[in-house]
Amino acid sequence: MSYPHHLGMTVLEAGPERTRVSLTVTPSGLNMHGSAHGGLIFSLADEAFALISNATAQAVAVETHLSFFRAARDGDQLVAVATPERVGRTLATYRVEVRRGAGGEVIALFLGTVSRREKPA
């Protein structure tokens, strides 16, 4: 079983201009304070980042940053929406907003840069 599948992630949309991945927070994803574990939120954002950055190239992360704005709770559906900020020949940077629900408030903001090269034939 893959890591995203183990966490209950679902790919809603995957393309080079926008990628959306969702999951529902469950009790196994909570931290000691009863809110969604930061690692769970990071994993959701990172999966959207991986999918979008590899849509048209072979890419590996070189830097990421995640800011937390609000807590997520048991039962919350989280949706990570990834969009490109700048895509160059060898480097690309993507923005991933983790939202509560499809159009809800932003609970975390992820920025990531990848090193990219052409996909092997």
Secondary structure, DSSP 8 states (H G I E B T S, - for coil): --HHHHTT-EEEE--SS-EEEEEE--GGGB-TTSBB-HHHHHHHHHHHHHHHHTSSSEEEEEEEEEEE-S--BTT-EEEEEEEEEEE-SSEEEEEEEEEESSS--EEEEEEEEEEEE----
